[in-house]
């Protein structure tokens, strides 16, 4: 009689463990994968090369983009695949001081966000020859994110798309753009540093560990069952 009860208990433990593992796997498969969201700055400061010809806000308020997005909601990759070009009228773009070959601006994201990419629509008339990006959580201490990259030299007078510069996901509130070698080659109308638009990729949040917890619980039950059988 004792042996019969032991076998039934063992079978029950195995069944419960199998169900827990199956539930964890099904939960993980059914749960949609999180995606990076496109994020807009909420403010900006011109550190050098300004005040310039136009206000800095036009470089992050979406006024020049032909396709809008919802900050913090729209999928970053899907948005860029939709082809959101930037129009060319200068009042939708930020221009630094005429004759300047360098400039620096800092964008404020409003609070800390896990950022892993920056999208830049490089202005077509003047633009940026060389770009370095720096990040900060407090607006005082900055560290390099991307250094000395060359944005696309967009043809003058044509709507233009975005370049994307990636780096390891980092908690940031401020992103500084250091611009140099302005304007780009073969661009004459307004010699200065200029930005069409910027946007940021907010890295997807780490999924809640519910599926991992269920799987761990199932594996623990299996281990306990095996230990009891070994002792007996």
N, C-alpha and C positions, 0 to 999 in steps of 0.2 A: 504493500500500500504506500509506503513511504517513497519508494522509487517512482511510482506512478505520479504522485504529486510533484516530485522534483522535476520530472520531465515536462509536465504540463506548465510548471512555473517557468522553466527554461524556454519553452516554446512561446509563452506569453511575452517574456522579456525580448526574445528575438523579434516577435511580431511588432511590439511597440517600437523597438529600435528601428526596424525596417520602415515603419510608418513615419517616424520622425525624420529619418534621412530622406525619404521620398518627399515629404512635405517641404523640407528645406530646399531640395533641388527644384521642385516645382515652383516654390516662391521666388527663387533666384532667377529662373527662366522666365516666369511670367512678369517679373518686375521690369519695366522699361529702363534702358540705360540712360543715365543722366547725361546731359550735354552742356557744353560751354555756352554761356549767354553773351550776347553783345551788350557792352556797357558804355554809357556815355559819361563824360566828365560833367561835373556840376559847376565848375568854376575854373578859372585859369589866371596865371600871372605872367607878365612879360618880364623876364629877368634882364635881358639885354637885347639890343637891336630894335627897340620900340621907342615910343608907342606905335609907330608905323602908320600905314595908310588906312587900315580898317580895324575894327575892334576884334579882339581875340575870340570873342564868343562865337563868331561865325564859323570858327574852325571846329566847333563841337556841338552846335545846336541843330545839325541836320538840315539847315536851310538850303544847302547846295546839293544835297543828295537826291537823286531822282526816285529812290525807293526808301521810305522811312522804316524805322525799326522801333520796337518798344524796349527801352533800356532795362536790362536785367531779366528780360523775358525771351526775346527773339533768339533763336538758335544762331550762334555766331557763324558756323560753317554753312548752314543753309542760306543765311543772309548773303554771304559773300558769293555763293554759287548762283544766287539770283541775279548777279551782275549789277550791283548798285553803283553806277557811275556818278561822277560829280560834274555839275555844269560849270561853265567857264566864266560867267560874269564876275568881275573882280570884287563886287560888294558881297559875294558869298564866300570869299576867301580871305585869309589873313595875310597881309603884306607887312614886313618890317620896314624900317627906315630906308628910304631910297639911298642906294650906294653902299649899303651895308653888305658885308660878305659873311658875317656870322650873326647868330642870334641864339637866344635861349628862352624857352617858355616852360612853365610848369603847369600841369593839369591836376586839378583836385577832384578825386572821385567821391568825396563826401564822407567816406568812412573806409575802413579797411576792407579790401576785397582780395580774394585769391586770383591774381592776374597771371596769365601765361602767354598772352600774345597782344600785340599792338597792330592795328590796321592804320595805315597812312595813305591818304589820297594826296599824292605829291602834286602841288599846283603846277599848271602847265606853262604859265608865262615866266615865272622866276624859279620857284621850287627850291629844293634842297639838293646840294651836291653830295654831301656826306652827313650822316646822322648817327648820333650816339644817344642811347636812352639810359636814364638813371631812375632808380626807384627809392621811395622813402615811406616810412610809416608815420613819421612825425613832421615832415616838412623841413627838417633841419639837417639830418644826416642822410646823405644819398649814397647809393652804391650802384655799380654798373649792372645793367641788364643786357644791353646790346651795344657794341661799340664799332664805330667806323664802317657802317653799312651804306651802300649806295642805292637810294631809292630810284625807281624807274624814271627815266627822263621822258616825260609824257609830251607828245607832240602838241605844239601850240595851237590853240583854237579848237581843240577837240575835247569832248567829254572824256574823263579819264577814270580808270578803276583804281583799286587799292593794292598796295603792297602790304604783306603781313610779315612781321618780325616776331619770332618766338623765343621763349626762354622758359626755364623751370618755373612752375607755379609758385608765386611769392605773394605774401600778404602785403598789399600796398594801399596807400591812400593817395600818394602823390607820384606822378611820373613826369620827369623832366626830359625835355627834348633839347639837345644841344645841336644846333644847325651850323654847318660850315660849308665852305666852297660854294657859296651862293653868288649869283644865280647859277643854274645848271648851264652846261655848254650850249651854245647856239640859241640862247634866249636873250632878246634884246630890249623888249618894251619897257620893263621896269626892273632895273638891276637891284635886287634885294633878296632876302630870304622870304619864302612864302609857304603857307600850308593851306591845302584845300580843306581837309577834314581829318579828324582822328577819332578812333573808337578803340575799345579795349575788349579783350576776351576774359570774362570771369569764369575761372575753371569750375567745372562741375563739382558740387559738394560730394563728399564721400558718402555712399549710400549707408543708410542705417543698418547696423549689424544684425538685423533680425534673422536673415537666412543663415548667417554664420553661426548665430546662437543656436538655432534649431539643429543645424548639422552637428555642432559640438555636443549638444545634449544627446543626440542619437549615438554618436561615437562613444560618449561617456557611458551610456547605458550598455552598449556592447562590451566595453572594457570591464564594467562591473560584473556582467553576466559571465564573462570568461574567467574572471578572477574567482568567482564563487564556484564555478565548475572545477577549476584547478584545485581549490582547497578541498572540495569534497572527493 
